[in-house]
Amino acid sequence: MNAEAEVLFLNESFYHVFRQRDLTMMARLWADRLPVACAHPGWPAIAGREEVLDSWKAILTNPDAPDVSCHGAQAFVCSRDSAFVVCYEKVGDSVLVATNVFAREMGEWRMVHHQAGPCNVSPLSLDEEPEAGPLQ
């Protein structure tokens, strides 16, 4: 599997774990040794593995948290050890644009940053996954 496919697979794994509300698997996706950060919509920026995982615990254990689905994911490999994915999240009736950053840690891709924020204009139909993303 090439780096782009690996990163897209990890990105999809992130959203699968999010939907399953699996904190143990969420922790496995995030880097252990590299710096990590996260910016959830409406929250201040969070840095540090423990703080980031605490934020995910708050979200994943909240019974009122809405379902999230990923659409239009596109991977950008920057170097042998870094890449990011830009995608759209459908969260309830809202659309967010998200960036997920990945880096290799001990030879394995791991998440080092997630940021999502409002997207006032839906760039694509979220009822179907497009063959080509909206950024091309």
C-alpha positions as CSV (number, residue, x, y, z in Angstrom):
1,M,0.0,0.0,0.0
2,N,1.4,3.4,-0.9
3,A,1.6,6.3,1.7
4,E,-1.5,8.1,0.3
5,A,-3.6,4.9,0.7
6,E,-2.2,4.2,4.1
7,V,-3.1,7.7,5.4
8,L,-6.6,7.5,3.9
9,F,-7.1,4.1,5.6
10,L,-6.0,5.6,8.9
11,N,-8.2,8.6,8.4
12,E,-11.2,6.3,7.8
13,S,-10.2,4.3,10.8
14,F,-10.3,7.5,12.9
15,Y,-13.9,8.2,11.8
16,H,-14.9,4.5,12.4
17,V,-13.5,4.6,15.9
18,F,-15.3,8.0,16.4
19,R,-18.6,6.4,15.3
20,Q,-18.0,3.4,17.6
21,R,-17.0,5.6,20.5
22,D,-14.0,3.4,21.2
23,L,-11.6,5.3,23.4
24,T,-9.1,2.5,23.5
25,M,-8.8,2.4,19.7
26,M,-8.8,6.3,19.6
27,A,-5.8,6.3,21.8
28,R,-4.0,3.8,19.5
29,L,-4.5,6.1,16.5
30,W,-2.7,9.1,18.2
31,A,1.1,9.4,18.4
32,D,2.7,8.4,21.7
33,R,6.0,10.3,21.4
34,L,5.4,13.1,18.9
35,P,3.7,16.3,19.9
36,V,-0.1,16.2,19.3
37,A,-2.8,18.9,19.3
38,C,-6.5,19.1,18.6
39,A,-9.0,21.9,17.9
40,H,-12.6,20.7,18.3
41,P,-15.3,23.1,17.0
42,G,-16.1,25.7,19.7
43,W,-13.3,24.5,22.0
44,P,-9.9,26.2,22.7
45,A,-6.9,24.5,21.1
46,I,-5.6,21.5,23.1
47,A,-2.0,20.3,23.2
48,G,-0.4,17.2,24.7
49,R,-1.4,13.6,24.4
50,E,-3.1,13.3,27.8
51,E,-5.1,16.5,27.2
52,V,-6.1,15.5,23.7
53,L,-7.2,12.0,24.8
54,D,-9.1,13.6,27.8
55,S,-11.0,15.7,25.2
56,W,-11.9,12.6,23.2
57,K,-13.0,10.8,26.3
58,A,-15.4,13.7,27.0
59,I,-16.8,13.5,23.5
60,L,-17.0,9.8,23.1
61,T,-18.6,9.2,26.5
62,N,-21.2,11.9,26.0
63,P,-24.5,10.2,25.2
64,D,-25.8,13.3,23.4
65,A,-22.8,13.5,21.0
66,P,-24.1,13.3,17.4
67,D,-23.0,10.8,14.8
68,V,-20.1,11.8,12.5
69,S,-19.4,10.7,9.0
70,C,-16.5,11.6,6.7
71,H,-16.9,12.7,3.1
72,G,-14.6,13.7,0.3
73,A,-11.4,12.8,2.0
74,Q,-8.2,13.7,0.1
75,A,-4.7,12.8,1.3
76,F,-1.6,15.0,0.7
77,V,1.7,13.3,1.4
78,C,4.2,16.0,2.3
79,S,7.3,13.8,2.9
80,R,8.2,10.2,3.8
81,D,7.1,10.9,7.4
82,S,4.3,13.5,7.2
83,A,0.9,13.8,5.5
84,F,-2.5,15.3,6.0
85,V,-6.1,14.7,5.0
86,V,-8.7,17.3,4.2
87,C,-12.3,16.1,4.4
88,Y,-15.8,17.1,5.3
89,E,-17.6,15.9,8.4
90,K,-21.4,15.5,8.5
91,V,-22.3,16.0,12.2
92,G,-26.0,15.9,12.7
93,D,-27.4,18.5,10.3
94,S,-24.2,20.5,10.2
95,V,-21.2,20.3,7.8
96,L,-17.7,20.8,9.1
97,V,-14.4,21.0,7.2
98,A,-11.6,19.0,8.8
99,T,-7.9,18.6,8.6
100,N,-6.2,15.5,10.1
101,V,-2.4,15.5,10.2
102,F,-0.4,12.3,10.4
103,A,3.2,11.5,11.0
104,R,5.3,8.4,11.1
105,E,6.2,7.3,14.6
106,M,8.5,4.3,14.8
107,G,7.6,3.4,11.3
108,E,3.8,3.6,11.7
109,W,1.4,6.4,10.7
110,R,-0.1,8.1,13.7
111,M,-2.4,11.1,14.1
112,V,-0.8,14.2,15.5
113,H,-3.5,16.8,14.9
114,H,-7.2,17.1,14.2
115,Q,-9.1,20.3,13.6
116,A,-12.7,20.8,12.4
117,G,-14.7,23.9,12.0
118,P,-18.0,25.1,10.4
119,C,-18.4,25.1,6.6
120,N,-21.2,27.4,5.8
121,V,-21.5,26.2,2.2
122,S,-21.8,22.5,1.6
123,P,-19.2,21.8,-1.1
124,L,-20.8,18.5,-2.2
125,S,-23.7,16.3,-1.7
126,L,-23.1,14.5,1.5
127,D,-25.6,11.8,0.6
128,E,-23.1,10.1,-1.7
129,E,-19.4,9.7,-1.5
130,P,-17.9,11.5,-4.6
131,E,-15.4,9.7,-6.8
132,A,-13.2,12.8,-6.9
133,G,-13.0,15.1,-3.9
134,P,-14.1,18.8,-4.1
135,L,-10.5,20.1,-3.9
136,Q,-9.4,18.8,-7.3
